[in-house]
């Protein structure tokens, strides 16, 4: 039987096509039989068209139509006719017409479906991933992958328009310490040696700058062997960018232009020409996060000034213990911020029940808070605001100062976290802020609030090993004003680092890089990475810096996360064609899988299983 090859798609027909003979190929999305007439909704990735097998159709055509079930793959030839006015479907792009079938071919049949294919599947995630080829037929997945395609095209269009070269970097590279574990690939030709899959193209894009390619980008595949946690994937895609002869503001401005183009081209959304900028310290103090959701205000406030005039001993202890620890660390040359007491005002939520407050407290405790104090603002005997409930009894002597200082009004709810470590107080209360934003419906998925977080700490003190580590990576440029005090006061050094956040998610991270070999050696020494180790791990990069390396910097937005947020989703699995599950396993093709002994022998490998291993 010769294939009826499509002449158009299921989303293309309109009233201007009435009278034409067309051929459509696709899948049976729905089928209804009414009084001897069959209505078939035929679907392909372009849309849905209603096909009709009329009552006066031939017996052979009716017989084929009677066989059809959901997801049969078929071909039809027929004539386009207008639907009666009373039958027009305004919810379908092709809703003004239908195709009267003259021929119908069943190309392949479909077994009983594990779940119904619709706009969005209600099947469990594991089932969706096992039958991903079916899940990908759903309207939602098709739209999201179409958006991903459009975003990738818009990125390339803009970057090439700005004079960037798209250059591919290697997939098999040298294993270097970058934070997460590398995925290793054994070499058959060189027994005992391994390639690594890149966690990012970091070193290679810097070498491209040394090579004179001053504007580089690629949609780079990256791999990280991390423990299962959160919304992570072992393989992901980033929009990798590097530029020469630039400072921080040049990279930020370029990224703002890129995102402006992508959102305009794919969603028709006009972003601000420049994004909000917050320092790392400001973000933590105001929002309790270095990736704050700015779709709602609700800024955190310092409650410390009201502690001395209260009788709340737990708050006083948090501040005094924090100050003692600050002084102890200062004696060792380590800068810490001391204790903190932070407050959050939930406007108009004095009606929150004890159960609701306990749910907020649970969110704070995840981030090491010892508890969540609360007070409600009520109308006093004279109609003026007063404090009641919770911790209010400890502030009987200075309640007016609390009310005035926090700027609260009758009906508000005050939430307070105290800790001897100010960072803990900030982050724990920030988690409460995030939960309130979701609970109160303040996070509109169709609104996009982008912000730059800048002035990150360059180093973090490793208490376990009693040494300094870099907070980002060892090739980050410390800000110029801190160069003289790098060794004497690492804790105060700010790196020339920047993150781009969108709606509470970190979307991109970047920095200006070190291009001076002498400065690079100083950083290695501060983190205890001796020259021999540096030569062994990064020698090919540091060697290149001896030959006239230009000042350079870059950024790497995550493509998966960007498309996820643009699509209004909360999981990157919804915008990746074939993702792994939360345990880094693919239920569809059952990888990772064991390999046969012959392959292991060729690679000179022996498998040593952990104790108690039961096999696959």
N, C-alpha and C positions, 0 to 999 in steps of 0.2 A: 504493500500500500504506500503510495507516494504521500509524503508529508504535505499537509496544508500549511505552507510557510507563511507566517504572519506578514501582513501588509501594513499593519499599524499596531499600536499598543492599546491596552485596556484603559488608559487614562487620557487618550488623545481625542476621542470622538466628541463632536458637539452638533448642534442643530445645523451648522453649515455643511455637515456630511450626509444629511438626509438624502436617500436615494442611491447612495454609493454601495457597491459590493465590496466587502472587506473580509479579511481573514484575521482572526485573533487566536493567539496561543496563550495558555495560562492554566491556572488551577481553579477547581470548583470551590468557591468560597462559601456559597450558600446555594440551596436548591429547594424550590417550592413547587408543588403540583396543585393546580386549581382547575377543576372541571375539564380535564383533558388537555390543559395547557401547562407546560413546564417553564418555570422562570429560573434561570441559572445566573447567579452572580459570578462572573469570571474575573479572576484577579491575576495581575502580574505586578512587577515592582513599580509600575507607572500609575496604577489605579485599578478601578473596578468598573466593569461594563455589564449591564443586564442583557442577557441573551434569552430569547423567547423561542420555544418550540411550540408553534401554534397548533390549534385543534385540527386544522386541515393539513398538517404535515404528513409525509408518507409514513406508512407503518414501520418501515425500517429505521427511519430517523427517530420515531417515537420509541422504538425498542432500544436504540442506543442511549437515548436520553433517560430511559427508565433504569438503566444500569448505573447511572452516575451517582457517586457518593462524594462526600467532602474530600477535597485534596486530590481527586483524580486529576491527572495532567491531560488536557484535551486541546484539540484544535477545532475551530468552527469557521465555516464560511457562511456569510449571510448578508442581508441588505439592511442598511441603517434606516430606521423610521422614527418619526417624532412620537414621543409619548403624548397621550391625551393630557390636557391641562390639569385634570384632576389626578393624574398619576405621576406628575413631575416630582422628582425627589431632589429637593434643594440641598440636601446634605451630601449628595454625590456630585463630583465634578462633571460626570457624564449623565447627570440625572434628567436631562431634557430629552434623551434619546434611548433607544434600545436596538438590538440587532436581532432580526428575524432569521433564525438558523435555516440554512438550506442543506448544509452538510455538517456532520459532526464526527470527529475521530477521537477515540480514546487512545492516547499515546502511552500512558502507563496508569496502572491502578494503584490504589493506596490501601494499606492495611488499616485495621482499627487504630485510630489515633490515640497516643498516650495522654493528650490534652487537646482541647479545642483551640484552633488557631484563630485569633481575633486581633483586635487593635492592641490589647495587652493581655498577656497570659496570666491566669491566676494559679498556675502550677507552681510547685515548690521549686526553689532555685536549682537544686540538684537535678530534678527532672528536666528543667529547661536546659541545663548544661549538657545532660546526657543526650538529649535529642535537640542539640543546638541547631541543626539544619532545619528543623521544624520551627523552632523558636524564632529563627531569623526570617521566616516568612511572615511573621506578625507585622501589622502596620506600624506599631511603635518602633520595633527594631529596625525596620526598613527606613523609617524616617530619621532615626538617630544615626544610622550609618551613612545615609545621604547627607546629613548635616556634617558628619566627620569628613566626608569626601569634600564637601564645599569649603570647610574650614582649611583643610590641607591645601586645597587649590588656592584659596585666598592668601594663605601664608606665602606660598611660592610666588604668586603673582606680585605681592607687595615687596617681598625681599629682593627678588630679581629686579623689580622696578627701581629699587634703591641702590642697585649696583652690587649686590651680594652674589657671590658664587656659591652654588650648591655643590659641596664636595663631600664624598663619602670617605669615612675613616674606617679602619679595619674592625672586623668582628672578632678575629682571633688576635689577642694582644698579650702583652706581658702582665702577669699578676702584680698589682701594686696595691698598697693599703689605701682604701678610700672610704672606710667606715663600715660598710656591710661586707659580708663574705662574697667572694667571687664564685661564679660557676666556672669550674675547671674542665678543660677538654684535654684528655691524654693524647700525646703524640705517638703514633705508631712508628714513625721513622726514628724518633729519638727517645728510646725507652727511659722512663723515669722523669721525663720533662712534660710540661703541661702548657697549653695556652689558657688564657682566661677570656671569658666573654665580658665585654666592657660594661662597667657600672655607669659610665658616661664617657664621652669622647674627650674628656678634660685635657689630657696631656697632648693629644694629637691636634686639637684645635689651637692650643698654644704654639705648637711647633709650626702650624700653618701660618701663624702670625709672624714667626721668625722667618718663614719662607717667603714672606712678602705678599701673601694673599690677605689683604687688609680687611676684607669683608667676607666672612664665611658663614654659611648656615647649612643645616641639614635636618631632616626629620629622622632623628637617630633612634635606633632600637637600643635599649639599655636593659641590663640584666643584674638583678641583685638577689642573692641567696639569703633571704631574711626569714625569720620565724613567722609563722602565720599570725597576723594581727591586723586589725582594722581593714580598711579598704585598699589593700595592697595587691599587686600582681608581681610575679617573679620576672616578667618581661613587660616593658612599657615603652612608650614613645615620647620623646621630648623634642621640642623645637630648639635645636642647639644653635647658638649664635655667638660669634666672637668678632671683635673689631680692634683695629690698631689705631694708635695716635688719638686715644679718647680718654676722657675722664668720666666720672660717674654720671654726671648730668647728660652727657651725650648718649650713653647706653639707655638711660631712662627715657629720654625724649624719643629715641628710635623705637623703643618698645611701645610707648604710648601711640605713636603713629601706626605701628603694626596692628595693635589691638583695635584701634579706631577703624582701620580698614576692614579687619576681619569681621567685627560686629556689624558694621555698616553693610558689608557685602552679603553676609549670610543671614542675618536676622533683621536687617533694616533698623538697627538700634544705633543711635548716635551717642557715643561716649564723650565725656568731657575731654578737651584737648590735653589737659594735664590732670593727673590723678592726685588725690590727697597724699600728703607725706607726713609720716609720724616716725619719730625716733623709736628704737626698740624700747627704751625706758618709758617713753610716753605711752606706748601701746600697752605695756604691762600695767602701768599705773592707772590708766583710764579704763581699760577693757579686760585686763587680766589675761591677755593672750598676745602672742606676737603674730597672730593671724586673725585679727578682730573682724567680726561681722558688723559692718557699718550701716546696714540697712535700718538699724534702729539706734537711738541715742543711748539712754540709760547708762551714763558714765559712772564708774566707780569713784568714790571720794575717800579722802584720808580722814579716818575717824580718830586718829591718834590724839589730836588736840583736846578731845573731850574726855580722855581717859583719866587724866590727873584729877579732875573735879568730880569723878564718880567714885563709887564704892565697889566697882567690879574688879576683884582681885585677879581673876584670870587674864583680863586684858592688861593689867599692870604688869603681871608676871611675864607675859609674852614680850612686852617692850623691854623690860629690864634684862631678861635672859638674852634677848636678841642683841642688846647693847653690849653685854658681857662677851658674847661670842664674837661680835664685831671687833672688839678690842683684842681678843685672843688671836684672831686671824690676822689682824693688822700687825701684831708683833712678829708674825711669820712672813710678813710681806704680802699677804693675801687680802684683797679688798672684798668685803661682803657688805650688804646693806643694813644688817641688823633686823630687828623685829618690825612687825607692821600690824595695824588694825585698820581694816578697810570696810567701807559701807557702800551699800547699793540701795537705791530708793526705787521701789516698784510703785509707780503712780496709780492711785485708785485701787490698790489691792489689799487694803486693810481687811477686806472680807475673806481673805484666804483662810482656809481651815487649818487646823493643826496637822492633818494628814498631808495637805498640800505643802506645808512648810517642811514637814519631815522628808518629803520627796526632794525638795530643794537641798536639804541638809545632806541627803544621801549623795547627791551630785557633787557637793563640796568635799565630802569625805573620800571620794575616789581619788582626789588630788591632795590627800594627806591632811586635810583640815580636821581638827579635833572636834569641831561642832559648828553650828550656825546659830548665832544669837539673833533675836528678832524683837521688834517693837512696832506697835501700831499707833498711828496718829489719829486721835479722836478729838472731838470738840469738848473742851473743858467747861466748867460751870459758867464761865463768862463768855462762852462761844469761841474762845481762842484755842488754837491747837494745843493738845496735850499728848503725853505718851502713856500708853497702857499696854499691859500684857508682856509676856516674855521677860526681857532684861530691863524693862522700864524702871523697876524698883531701884536699880543701882544708879539711876540718873535723876533721882528725885531732886537733888540739889542743883543740877545744871541742865535740866530738861530744856529750858528756854534757849540756852546756847546751842544745844543739839539741833533743835527745830530751826533756829535761825541759820546756823552754820551749814546745815544740809539743804536748806531751802525747801523743806517739806511742807505739805498742807494736809488738812483734814482728809482722811480716807486713804492716805499713803501707808505703805508697808516698808519698814527699814530692816535691812538684813545686814549682819555684820560677821566678818571672819577675822580672828586674831591668831597670829602665830609668831614664834620667835624668829622665824625666817620670813622676811617680807615677801620674797618671791612665792612662797607657799600660800600666804594670805591672798596675794594678787591672783594667782592661777586658780585657787580653789573658788574664790568669789567670781572669777571670770567664768568658771563652769556653771555657776548659778545664773549668771547673766545670760549665758547661751541657752540654758534650759528655759528661762523665762521668755526669751525671745521667741522660741518655738511654741511654748505653751500658750502664749498670748497672741499668736498669729501675726507676729511683727516681721516675719522673714518671708517676704514676697519672692517666690522663685523666678518671677519675670523681671525683677529689678536687679540691676548689676551695679555694685558698689566696689570699685577698685581702689586700692591704696598701696603706696610704697611704704615699707618698713625699712628704715636705714639706721646707720650707726650701731650695728650689732657689736657685742663684745668680741674681741679677736681671740681671746683665750678663755678656757674653762678650767677650773682647778679640779684635778682628779684626786679625791680624798683617799680612795683605795690605794692608789700608787704613789700618793704624795708628790704629784708632778703636774705640770701644766700641759693641757692638750689644746690643739686648735679647735675653735668652735665650728669652723666650716671645713676648709682644707688648708694644707700647708703652703699653698701658692697664692693665698689671699694677701693683698697689699694692706699693711697696717696704715691707718691714716697718718699723713705726714707729720702732724704735730706730736705724735707719740713715738716717732723714731728714736729720739734721744733717750727715752725712758723704757724701751722695750724690755731690757733685762732687769732693770731695777723695780719696775712696777707693772708686770704683765696684766694684772687684774683690771687696771684702768684703761688698757689699750682698746680703742675702737678700730674695727676693721673697715676697709672700704667695701662693705658688704651691703646688699640690698635684696629684699624679697618683695615680690608682688603678690598681694592677697586679694581674693575675690570672694565676697559673701561668706567669710569665715574659713576659707580654705587657702593654704599656701599654693599659689599657682605657678610661681617661678622663683628661682633663686640665682643670684649671680654676684660677681665681684670684679673689681679691678685687680689684675694679677701682678705678682712680683716679676719684674724683668731684670733685676739687678742680682747677679750671682752672690755678691757679698751680703746683701740683705737676706737672700734666701738661706744662706748658711746660718745667719743669726736666728732665723725662725726655727730651723732644724735644731739648733743648740738649745733653744728655750724649751722645746718639747721633748728633749732628750733623744733626738733622732741623730745619731752620730754621722759624721761625714762618710764613713764607709758604708753605713746603711743607706744613706741618701744616694751615694754613687751606685750601689747595687740596685736599688729600686727605681730611681729616677734619673740615673746618669745620662740617659739619652736626651732628657729635657734640659737638665742643668748644663750639659755640654753645649747644647745649641745656644744657650744664653751667652756663651762666650763670644759669639760671632755677630754682635750687633742686634740684640733683641729689641723690638720697639715697645713702647708702653702699650698695653693692651688690656682689654676687659671684655666681659660677655655676660650672658644670661641664658637660662634654659627653661622656658615655660613647658609645663607638662601638657602634651596634646590631649591625652585621655581625660585628664581632670578638666581641662578647658571645655571640651565638648560636653562632658557630663554636666557642668554647670550651665552651659548655654542651652542644654536640652531640659533643664529643670529636674535632673536626676540626682540621686544621692549615692550611687555606686558606679564606679568606672566599668563594672562588668556590663552595664547597660549600653556602653558605647564602644565595646571591643567585640569583634566578630567571634573570636574563639578564646574566651578568657579561661583561666584556671579558677577552681573554687577556692574557698578560704584556707584550704590545706595545701595549696599549690598543686592540685591534682586536676587533670582533665577527665571528667566522667565519660565524655564522648569517645575518646580514643584510648583511654586507660593509660595515660602517661603521667608520671614516669613508670617505665616498665623494666623488667629484667631482660638481659640480653643473653645470648647463648655463649657457651664456653669458648667456642671458636673465636668469637669477637674479642672476648677477654684475653685469650692467649695472644692474639695478634697485637694487642695493646700492652702486653706484658703486665696484666693486672690480676690481682687476686682479691676476691671480695672477703672481707672480714666482718661478719655480722655482729651487731651488738648482742650482749647477753640477753637471752629470752626471746630473740627474734623468731617468729613463727613462719616466715616466708610470706609469699604473696597470697 
